[in-house]
């Protein structure tokens, strides 16, 4: 009876263990002592039996965070425990890798072309400055004239090409900046090296009679009769070593084809007013402008104008030289 009762107790305990997975106490039949017996019977939802250290964990432990939102495996997870048992959530299809491409940045806008400041046909003081600066770097040898002519275009093209700039012949902002960096501020007489400067106001002593009114300040000669200007020409004077005398004089004599025995040089259309000093045409002035000087005479560079002047001026007419 005792043995039968013990067998019944063991059976009951085994049943409890099977349901709860707990530890049962067995009875040592020989010594009558209880011995612990661990019975691990862990059932999974699909009937698999766990074993080892992970035997108590379900195989549906979705370490990868798989989704079971649909039965056909169209979830967005890729965990190891999807319903179709193939280890991915794509319905039996191999997992796909979503590649997000970074859009390329929009291209940077191209720099605007340099602004054109002066070009062929322009006139004015700004053109004189361009020409004077081009003369300083030996790209122009005539002028300044104040007119953006063909010679200026060719000079600008040469300057641009030498520095790797587009050979447009127009002075744009980049060309102008390079020219400014290589030259200095032109003087007044570099700007008007070949004439074109405005005439100064007449001296009060020029306002009566027939007068050759000569200003050293503006380097101009006005031919005036009774305060009215009939013509104006550019003139140059002697250097500091042979200065042109100032004051009020009169024309002592005229010599159309005069030759200087002192300097062995021609003095066409000469109108003498103070010793050996005269108003006359100078081919050197026509060629070199204000980059040269006379030996004290008043040089005229425009031969046609002095020819007209020579024909009108009389011996005895007044000459005024002033600052």
URNOR-V266487 format. One record per residue. N is the residue number from 1. PSI is psi in radians with two decimals (none if undefined). Layout:
n = [N/N]
psi = [PSI/PSI]
This chain:
n = [1/2/3/4/5/6/7/8/9/10/11/12/13/14/15/16/17/18/19/20/21/22/23/24/25/26/27/28/29/30/31/32/33/34/35/36/37/38/39/40/41/42/43/44/45/46/47/48/49/50/51/52/53/54/55/56/57/58/59/60/61/62/63/64/65/66/67/68/69/70/71/72/73/74/75/76/77/78/79/80/81/82/83/84/85/86/87/88/89/90/91/92/93/94/95/96/97/98/99/100/101/102/103/104/105/106/107/108/109/110/111/112/113/114/115/116/117/118/119/120/121/122/123/124/125/126/127/128/129/130/131/132/133/134/135/136/137/138/139/140/141/142/143/144/145/146/147/148/149/150/151/152/153/154/155/156/157/158/159/160/161/162/163/164/165/166/167/168/169/170/171/172/173/174/175/176/177/178/179/180/181/182/183/184/185/186/187/188/189/190/191/192/193/194/195/196/197/198/199/200/201/202/203/204/205/206/207/208/209/210/211/212/213/214/215/216/217/218/219/220/221/222/223/224/225/226/227/228/229/230/231/232/233/234/235/236/237/238/239/240/241/242/243/244/245/246/247/248/249/250/251/252/253/254/255/256/257/258/259/260/261/262/263/264/265/266/267/268/269/270/271/272/273/274/275/276/277/278/279/280/281/282/283/284/285/286/287/288/289/290/291/292/293/294/295/296/297/298/299/300/301/302/303/304/305/306/307/308/309/310/311/312/313/314/315/316/317/318/319/320/321/322/323]
psi = [-0.74/-0.74/-0.75/-0.71/-0.65/-0.71/-0.66/-0.66/-0.72/-0.69/-0.72/-0.76/-0.70/-0.67/-0.73/-0.72/-0.73/-0.60/-0.79/-0.16/0.64/-3.02/2.21/2.77/2.07/2.89/2.20/1.93/-0.52/-0.71/-0.16/0.30/2.65/2.34/2.30/2.33/2.09/2.12/1.92/1.79/1.71/2.12/2.43/2.86/-0.53/0.22/0.05/2.61/2.18/2.77/2.85/-2.79/-0.50/0.24/-0.39/0.04/2.48/2.58/-0.11/0.21/1.85/1.49/-0.55/0.12/0.59/2.69/2.51/0.71/-0.43/2.65/-0.26/0.18/0.40/0.27/2.92/0.02/2.90/0.49/2.99/0.03/0.70/2.82/-0.51/0.01/0.20/0.10/0.08/2.89/0.47/0.43/0.61/-0.16/2.61/2.58/2.49/2.57/2.12/2.08/2.07/1.94/2.40/2.12/2.47/2.47/2.57/2.53/2.50/2.48/2.44/2.60/2.43/2.62/2.68/2.53/2.27/2.15/-0.75/2.61/-3.14/2.32/-0.28/2.68/2.77/-3.10/-0.59/-0.64/-0.66/-0.72/-0.74/-0.85/-0.71/-0.70/-0.64/-0.58/-0.65/-0.57/0.32/0.63/-0.16/2.44/-0.11/2.85/-2.84/2.52/-0.31/0.10/2.24/1.47/-3.00/-0.67/-0.66/-0.71/-0.82/-0.66/-0.74/-0.72/-0.76/-0.75/-0.75/-0.82/-0.64/-0.47/0.27/0.33/2.73/2.29/1.29/-0.47/-0.21/2.55/1.78/-3.13/-0.60/-0.80/-0.75/-0.71/-0.71/-0.71/-0.70/-0.69/-0.31/-0.05/3.05/2.96/2.13/2.54/2.96/-0.71/-0.09/-0.61/-0.57/0.69/-0.49/0.58/-3.01/-0.08/2.64/2.63/2.58/2.85/2.51/2.56/2.56/-0.47/-0.17/-0.04/-0.08/2.56/-2.91/2.08/2.35/1.77/1.88/2.04/2.15/-0.42/-0.86/-0.10/0.90/2.75/2.20/2.31/1.99/2.52/2.04/0.82/0.01/2.27/2.16/-0.59/2.78/2.39/2.69/2.50/2.83/2.89/-3.09/2.83/-3.13/-0.36/-0.41/1.18/2.67/2.31/2.57/2.70/-2.89/2.20/-3.06/2.74/2.07/-0.71/2.86/2.55/1.88/-0.76/0.90/2.60/2.27/2.05/-0.41/-0.76/0.03/0.98/2.63/2.63/1.19/2.62/0.74/2.34/1.73/2.48/-0.32/1.65/-2.13/0.05/2.38/2.82/2.19/2.91/2.52/2.01/-0.49/-0.71/-0.70/-0.60/-0.69/-0.22/-2.53/0.16/-0.07/-3.03/2.85/-3.09/0.32/-0.33/2.94/1.84/2.48/2.37/-0.31/1.83/-0.66/-0.69/-0.71/-0.46/-0.74/-0.73/-0.75/-0.62/-0.44/-0.55/2.48/2.73/2.35/-0.25/2.64/2.57/2.17/2.13/2.13/2.88/none]
